[in-house]
Amino acid sequence: MSLLHFTDAALGYPGKSVLRAVNVEISAGDFLIVAGANGSGKSTLLRTLIGALPLVAGTMLSPADLRIGYVPQQMTLPAFFPVTVLDVVAMGTWRRAKAKEHLKRTDAAAALDLIGLGPRAQQSFAQLSGGQKQRALLARALVSHPNLLILDEPISGVDEAAAAVIVQVLAERVQAGVAVVMVTHQPLALADVASRAVLVHDQSVEEIPVQEMCSLEGVARLWA
Amino acid sequence: MGLIENFALYWEMFATSFLASLLVGVVLPQIGGMMYLRRESFVGIAVPQFAAAGVALGLYLLPQFSGLQESFLEHGHPPLDYLLVFAAGAACLSMWLFSWVLRRQSGEPGAFLAGAFATAAALAIVFLDAAPAGNNLAETVLRGAVLLLDHHGLWLLGGVCMAAFLFVLLARRTLLATAFDRDNAIAMRLPVATLELLQMMLFGLVIGAGVMTVGPILVFGLLFLPPLAAAALTKSLRAFQFLLSICGALAVFIAWPLSIDADLPYGPSAVITAAALTLLALTLKRLLRRD
């Protein structure tokens, strides 16, 4: 089932296209890696996918029941916000207006257990390490029951154990039919789970074989 | 003659002003709290100044509206509803302008805000100077006339404060989710843009009404100090929002006996009380952390 389909799309800001002629389709069960140099337009692509930026030109089709779970880079969030870890995860349930309050909290607590942060539920979010924050944000995305997960460098600056937990949880979701779009500078870590890959460069989005992206040559091309 | 011993007499004299102070004490910290969470507290420095410039512009243009001018001369107090349009309009306009500048993230936003503050302050003085009734009203309107507030002023302030308070209460989740992580709120298909627009209009309305009725000093103080105190005392969002209004209400409440017994102006007394409460909260936080 197609979840998002760009056709001849131009992405960017009013009067300024960052990416041109984008033709990408994302279907249920895809694990799509998005890679590219800094400033190549990955963030523009991601912000367009989540609806924060309108298309400059072209079309983007999506089904009415599209539910996006978004995981930003943890360092973009305010450090002073008076909020517990459970509060942050519970925010993911706020889309489900009709669900009972105690069920939402139970869901949030279960998602925290799943990513190994259950004992830290009542701790201040600001006191978590970078890797723990990233896992909590993944839990927030999961409790919104998404059919498309969009993640912005979730394993950058995260220790190996935390990265392994994140990749494992994502792999399980893909098995359940959820589509995953992940921006990363570490494609090698995703070699076993990724099914597709795109390289963002020269104002374009080019689909390349996942084996090529998740190889040393692919990484070399990425850094070139 | 102290407030405590002569409470009944003072209540008769200042009931309207007391209720007005309590209203702003509960509601303004909620607005300041949202600005704090959105990392836009520094925007709040300039917004009341723009509201004051709006009031001054309204006074300058008053002779253009002969009916209002006659009523003003007859009753001797400024036409609040008319001035609110200018105060709230200027506050909303400045909030929109600042959010646009911050969103663009070009240049140094602090410098832009400081420049805007200076310009608004200068405009307020120029308009007041040129307004026929300006100089007489500058004291009562811009310095805060909480002691002189009439029933109509209280109803006006009560109406806009209740509207803003209900809005914060009902839209609490979307506003908090947006303040914490705007992109995620958009991804969750929460009505971010609509609520941000409503928030800007209602907050502008309350700040405008507050500047006209209790004065910019009290508005500044109640916007910024309670969020600092509340954030020092809790790590939970719900408790933070509850403590905002408690800190604000405590400050305006304690300031009454201080102001009357020591014969001090009320607005600055309330701000100094709020500052003392904030200092207490920050000290408490430091002591608890040390333990």
Contacts between the chains, C-beta under 8 A, distances in Angstrom:
chain1	res1	chain2	res2	distance
A	47	B	183	6.6
A	50	B	183	6.0
A	50	B	184	8.0
A	50	B	186	6.0
A	50	B	187	3.9
A	51	B	186	5.2
A	51	B	187	6.5
A	51	B	189	7.4
A	52	B	182	7.7
A	52	B	183	5.1
A	52	B	186	4.8
A	52	B	187	7.6
A	68	B	187	4.5
A	68	B	188	7.3
A	68	B	189	7.8
A	69	B	187	7.5
A	70	B	183	6.4
A	70	B	184	4.8
A	70	B	187	3.8
A	70	B	188	7.6
A	72	B	181	6.2
A	72	B	183	6.0
A	72	B	184	6.5
A	76	B	181	7.9
A	77	B	180	6.7
A	77	B	181	5.8
A	78	B	37	7.5
A	78	B	39	6.0
A	78	B	180	6.9
A	80	B	231	6.7
A	81	B	37	6.4
A	81	B	179	7.7
A	81	B	180	5.7
A	81	B	237	8.0
A	82	B	230	7.5
A	82	B	231	5.2
A	82	B	234	5.6
A	82	B	235	5.4
A	82	B	236	6.6
A	82	B	237	6.1
A	82	B	239	7.7
A	82	B	240	4.4
A	83	B	180	6.9
A	83	B	235	7.1
A	83	B	236	7.3
A	83	B	237	5.2
A	84	B	235	6.0
A	84	B	236	5.7
A	84	B	237	7.9
A	87	B	236	6.6
A	87	B	237	5.3
A	88	B	180	7.5
A	91	B	173	7.8
A	91	B	176	7.6
A	91	B	177	5.2
A	91	B	180	6.8
A	91	B	181	7.8
A	91	B	184	7.6
A	92	B	188	7.7
A	94	B	173	4.8
A	94	B	174	7.5
A	94	B	177	5.9
A	94	B	188	7.0
A	94	B	190	7.1
A	95	B	188	4.6
A	95	B	189	6.7
A	95	B	190	6.9
A	124	B	235	4.0
A	126	B	235	7.8
A	140	B	184	7.5
A	144	B	188	6.2
A	150	B	187	7.0
